[in-house]
Amino acid sequence: MTARLVVLVSGSGTNLQALIDACADPAYGASIVAVGADRDAILGLERADRAGIPTFVAKVGDFTSRDRWDEALADKVAAFEPDLVVSAGFMKLLGPAFLARFGGRTINTHPALSPSFPGIHGPADALEYGVKVTGCTLFVVDEGVDTGVIVAQTAVPVEDDDTVEVLHERIKVAERSMLVDTVGRMAREGFAVEGRRVRFGA
């Protein structure tokens, strides 16, 4: 059975494109049934349109409260009956209403090796701290900021002459590969969250 993915994006959608390309192979085991965004007119939505994937937009500003937005986003995602929700460069925190329905099967990436350097400045914080190795983390989304159960991690060496931009670009390449490989494995083998561990083949 092919796993149904809903992918959430906020920008250019490079991770989305990597997943679209992977899903073109029937052996991958997953298909993207919808792409959602929190903004109009972004490249990520164009990528979905080009691939013939349904899209939807839920803008926070269109709702009377953040909680109402969170509920509406959950409704829009639920309409496509996903097995897995992939936050791929989606720049909004998912709230309690969303996680009540999709907790345990919503995943996100972070450009650092969790639990180090949470938040939006992971590569800059790693560089400033002087670590020799950083990387990226794929995790199950929970109520915290980058605190969810870790599904996969990839190490990326920090070079002496790295700038934040150069390091972040190298992390993004590793992140795309990790995301595609792991989502495929989750789709094909199944998975279960047990405490702080993710077990494949569940």
Secondary structure, DSSP 8 states (H G I E B T S, - for coil): --EEEEEEESS--HHHHHHHHHHTSGGG-EEEEEEEESSSS-HHHHHHHHTT--EEE--GGGSSSHHHHHHHHHHHHHTT--SEEEESS--S---HHHHHHHTTSEEEEESS-TTSS-STTHHHHHHHHT-SEEEEEEEE--SSSS-S-EEEEEEEE--TT--HHHHHHHHHHHHHHHHHHHHHHHHHH-EEEETTEEEET-
